[in-house]
């Protein structure tokens, strides 16, 4: 059975977190003489709510969960880093991730001096749960997954995630940054029955708010309490909190954007499929497409010369010769295809 105290670092369990009066006092009409702030230039002279209470209530209503199950961070990367810091003893303990997957899992592991075991996906880009569980040892604390996966774009099998969670005593962290573009598949409905599940979400993709840097971790109240205990006191600034709160009242706009992006993705896949230099287009449940080219280096160089930036993923495991292409606006997608068509005319395809 999962016991959070058994996997939390001992120094974190005994830590007395930094405390401010604002953490305990949430009235909006008080005279604030506790934090040595400048009394002028309201509201920006005041520290923001350290627990983002009002914003969490709005997010919780949208997700139909308790606000106490939500941690807000400076992008979901903050939550990833805090998970390593809270649950993995440097040098001694380890984590596992699928391969290929989101690169920040490994970056955060290296920063925290934690070994990250990378377990290859199956040829269909699905989880090899048997190999993952075989890689677990007495010092494994975290398993990181992406669904839809980055860079492959596909949803992970729901039953595989559930199987991992039920057979692992540490935390299973599922990054759902792109879930809004999938027709189904979120694991959030399993939170009640799987106490060691952590779900990462972001406002960067479907909400069009990458610039404000707000991500979240959704988990049990016990896990969220640990993250709140070790985060910086005022990690989400006032401007971000207000902007996201306003956007939450415009969910219809978000839904229109998602629907448009999904339609544009279908058109983009169809157009890419007509190009001779395209060897394979992988199925995508995200707002990007992984595409294998016969000559990806030449394609990449040409697109850069035309001021079109795509992501080279050819060095990722099982992604040799692949470029990751984000679905842009209708105009941007048409321009991309037109430039690729020009490239083909200049570089006549020679079948091998």
C-alpha positions in Angstrom: 0.0 0.0 0.0 1.2 3.5 -0.8 2.4 5.5 2.2 3.7 9.0 1.4 5.8 9.2 4.5 7.8 6.2 3.4 9.0 7.8 0.2 9.3 11.4 1.4 12.9 12.5 2.2 13.4 12.6 6.0 14.7 16.1 6.0 11.5 17.2 4.1 9.3 15.5 6.7 11.0 17.4 9.5 11.3 20.7 7.6 9.5 23.7 9.1 8.5 25.6 6.0 8.9 29.4 5.6 5.8 31.0 6.9 4.2 34.4 6.3 1.2 36.0 7.8 -0.5 35.9 4.4 -0.4 32.1 4.4 -2.7 32.1 7.4 -4.6 35.3 6.9 -6.6 35.7 3.7 -8.9 38.7 4.3 -8.9 41.3 1.5 -9.9 44.3 3.6 -7.2 44.2 6.4 -4.5 46.8 7.1 -1.4 45.0 6.0 1.6 45.8 8.2 3.2 42.4 8.3 5.5 42.1 5.3 7.5 45.3 5.1 5.8 46.3 1.8 5.6 49.8 0.3 2.1 51.1 1.2 1.8 52.8 -2.2 1.2 51.5 -5.8 -1.6 49.2 -5.0 -2.1 46.3 -5.9 1.4 45.6 -7.1 3.0 46.8 -3.9 1.6 43.7 -2.2 2.9 40.1 -2.3 0.6 37.8 -4.1 -1.5 35.2 -2.3 1.2 32.5 -1.6 -1.4 29.7 -2.0 -3.3 31.2 -5.0 -6.6 30.4 -3.2 -9.1 32.2 -5.5 -7.4 30.9 -8.7 -7.3 27.4 -7.4 -11.1 27.5 -6.7 -11.7 28.6 -10.3 -9.5 25.8 -11.7 -11.0 23.2 -9.3 -14.5 24.1 -10.6 -13.4 23.6 -14.2 -11.7 20.2 -13.4 -14.4 19.1 -10.9 -11.9 18.4 -8.1 -11.0 19.9 -4.7 -8.8 23.0 -4.7 -6.7 21.2 -2.1 -5.6 18.7 -4.8 -4.0 21.5 -6.9 -0.4 22.8 -6.8 0.4 25.8 -9.0 3.9 26.3 -10.2 6.0 28.4 -12.5 5.3 26.1 -15.4 4.9 22.4 -14.8 8.7 22.3 -14.7 8.6 23.7 -11.2 6.4 20.8 -10.1 8.8 18.3 -11.8 11.8 19.8 -9.9 10.0 19.8 -6.6 9.0 16.2 -7.0 12.7 15.3 -7.3 13.6 17.5 -4.3 10.8 16.1 -2.1 11.1 12.4 -2.8 14.5 11.5 -4.1 17.7 11.6 -2.0 20.5 12.8 -4.2 23.0 10.1 -5.4 21.2 7.4 -3.4 17.7 7.2 -4.9 16.5 7.0 -8.5 13.6 7.6 -10.9 12.3 6.1 -14.1 11.0 7.6 -17.3 9.8 6.3 -20.7 12.1 6.8 -23.7 11.6 8.9 -25.7 9.8 11.4 -23.5 9.9 15.1 -22.2 13.5 16.2 -21.9 12.9 18.1 -18.6 12.6 14.9 -16.7 16.2 14.1 -17.3 17.3 17.7 -16.9 15.7 17.9 -13.4 17.1 14.5 -12.5 20.6 15.7 -13.3 20.2 19.0 -11.5 19.1 17.1 -8.4 21.8 14.4 -8.8 19.3 11.6 -9.2 19.7 8.7 -11.5 17.0 8.5 -14.2 16.5 5.1 -15.7 15.1 5.4 -19.3 13.0 2.5 -20.4 12.3 2.3 -24.2 8.7 2.5 -25.4 7.4 -0.3 -27.6 7.8 0.0 -31.4 4.2 1.4 -31.3 5.4 4.1 -28.8 3.4 2.5 -25.9 4.6 1.8 -22.4 6.5 -1.4 -21.7 5.1 -1.8 -18.2 6.8 -5.1 -17.6 10.3 -3.6 -18.3 9.4 -0.5 -16.2 8.4 -2.6 -13.2 11.5 -4.8 -13.6 13.6 -1.6 -13.4 12.1 -0.6 -10.1 14.4 -1.3 -7.1 14.2 -0.4 -3.4 15.5 3.1 -4.1 13.1 4.0 -7.0 10.8 6.8 -6.0 9.3 8.3 -9.2 8.1 7.1 -12.6 7.6 9.9 -15.2 5.3 9.5 -18.2 3.8 11.8 -20.9 0.4 11.3 -22.3 0.1 12.5 -25.1 3.7 11.8 -25.3 6.3 14.3 -26.3 7.8 14.0 -28.9 5.8 11.1 -30.4 2.4 12.8 -29.9 0.4 9.7 -29.0 -1.7 8.9 -25.9 -0.4 6.2 -23.6 -2.7 3.2 -22.9 -4.8 4.1 -19.8 -4.7 0.5 -18.4 -0.9 0.5 -18.7 -0.7 3.6 -16.5 -3.2 2.2 -14.0 -1.2 -1.1 -13.9 2.1 0.8 -13.2 0.5 2.8 -10.4 -1.0 -0.2 -8.6 2.2 -2.1 -8.7 4.6 0.6 -7.6 5.0 2.1 -4.1 6.4 5.4 -5.3 4.7 8.2 -7.3 3.6 7.8 -11.0 3.7 11.2 -12.6 1.7 11.7 -15.8 2.4 14.8 -17.8 -0.8 15.7 -19.6 0.3 19.0 -21.1 -1.3 18.1 -24.5 -4.4 16.3 -23.2 -6.8 19.1 -24.4 -6.0 18.1 -28.0 -6.9 14.5 -27.4 -10.4 13.2 -27.9 -10.2 11.3 -24.6 -7.7 9.6 -22.4 -7.1 11.8 -19.3 -6.2 9.8 -16.2 -7.6 12.5 -13.9 -10.8 10.4 -13.2 -8.6 7.9 -11.5 -7.3 10.2 -8.8 -9.6 8.9 -6.1 -8.7 5.3 -6.6 -4.9 5.7 -7.2 -3.4 7.6 -4.2 0.2 7.6 -5.8 -0.9 9.3 -9.0 0.3 12.8 -9.9 -1.0 14.6 -13.0 0.8 17.6 -14.6 -1.2 20.1 -16.6 -0.2 23.5 -18.1 -1.8 26.7 -19.4 0.9 27.0 -22.0 -0.7 24.9 -24.8 -4.5 24.9 -25.3 -5.0 28.1 -23.3 -2.4 30.0 -25.3 -0.6 31.3 -22.2 2.9 30.0 -22.5 4.2 33.5 -21.8 2.6 33.7 -18.3 4.3 30.4 -17.1 1.6 28.6 -15.1 1.5 24.9 -14.7 0.0 22.6 -12.1 0.3 19.3 -10.4 -2.9 17.5 -9.4 -2.7 14.8 -6.8 -3.9 13.7 -3.3 -4.0 16.4 -0.6 -1.1 14.7 1.1 1.2 15.0 -2.0 0.1 18.6 -2.7 0.9 19.5 1.0 4.5 18.3 0.5 4.9 20.4 -2.6 3.5 23.5 -0.9 5.8 22.9 2.0 9.0 23.2 -0.1 8.0 25.7 -2.8 9.2 29.3 -2.8 6.7 31.4 -0.7 5.4 33.6 -3.5 6.1 31.5 -6.6 3.2 32.7 -8.7 3.1 36.5 -9.3 0.0 38.6 -9.2 0.0 39.3 -13.0 0.0 35.6 -13.8 -2.8 34.9 -11.3 -5.0 37.6 -12.7 -4.4 36.8 -16.3 -5.2 33.1 -15.9 -8.3 33.9 -13.8 -9.6 36.1 -16.6 -8.9 33.4 -19.2 -10.8 30.8 -17.2 -13.9 32.9 -17.8 -13.3 32.5 -21.5 -13.3 28.8 -21.8 -15.4 29.0 -25.0 -12.5 30.8 -26.6 -10.1 28.0 -25.5 -12.5 25.4 -26.9 -12.6 27.2 -30.3 -8.8 27.4 -30.5 -8.5 23.7 -29.7 -11.1 22.8 -32.3 -9.4 24.9 -35.0 -6.0 23.5 -34.2 -7.3 19.9 -34.5 -8.9 20.8 -37.9 -5.7 22.4 -39.1 -3.7 19.3 -37.9 -5.9 17.1 -40.1 -5.2 19.3 -43.1 -1.5 19.5 -42.3 -1.2 15.7 -42.1 -3.0 15.3 -45.4 -0.7 17.9 -47.1 2.5 16.4 -45.6 1.4 13.0 -46.8 1.6 14.1 -50.4 5.3 15.1 -50.1 7.8 12.6 -51.6 10.4 13.4 -48.9 8.1 12.4 -46.1 8.7 8.8 -45.1 6.2 8.6 -42.2 3.8 10.7 -40.3 3.1 9.3 -36.8 -0.4 9.4 -35.3 -0.8 12.4 -33.0 -3.2 13.2 -30.1 -1.4 16.5 -29.5 -1.0 19.9 -31.3 2.1 18.7 -33.1 3.1 16.1 -35.6 6.2 13.9 -35.6 7.4 13.5 -39.2 10.1 11.3 -40.6 11.9 12.7 -43.7 14.3 11.0 -46.0 16.7 13.9 -45.6 15.7 15.7 -42.4 19.0 17.7 -42.1 18.5 19.3 -45.5 14.8 20.0 -44.8 15.7 21.6 -41.4 18.4 23.7 -42.9 16.1 24.9 -45.7 13.3 25.8 -43.3 15.6 27.7 -41.1 16.8 29.7 -44.1 13.2 30.5 -44.8 12.7 31.6 -41.2 10.5 28.7 -40.3 11.5 27.0 -37.1 10.6 23.3 -36.4 12.2 21.0 -33.8 14.8 18.5 -34.7 14.0 15.3 -32.8 16.3 13.0 -34.8 18.6 12.3 -31.8 15.7 11.1 -29.6 15.4 7.3 -29.2 13.4 5.7 -32.1 13.0 9.1 -33.7 15.9 9.0 -36.2 15.3 11.3 -39.2 12.3 13.0 -37.5 11.2 16.6 -37.2 8.5 17.7 -34.8 6.2 20.2 -36.4 3.8 22.3 -34.3 0.4 23.0 -35.8 0.3 26.7 -36.4 -2.4 29.1 -37.7 -4.0 28.4 -41.1 -1.6 30.9 -42.7 1.5 29.5 -41.1 0.6 25.9 -42.0 0.0 26.9 -45.7 3.3 28.7 -45.8 5.1 25.7 -44.3 3.6 23.3 -47.0 4.4 25.8 -49.8 8.0 26.1 -48.7 8.3 22.3 -48.5 6.9 22.0 -51.9 9.5 24.4 -53.2 12.2 22.4 -51.5 11.0 19.3 -53.2 11.2 20.9 -56.6 14.8 22.0 -55.9 15.8 18.7 -54.5 14.1 16.0 -56.7 13.4 12.9 -54.7 15.5 9.9 -55.6 14.0 6.6 -54.2 16.5 4.3 -52.6 
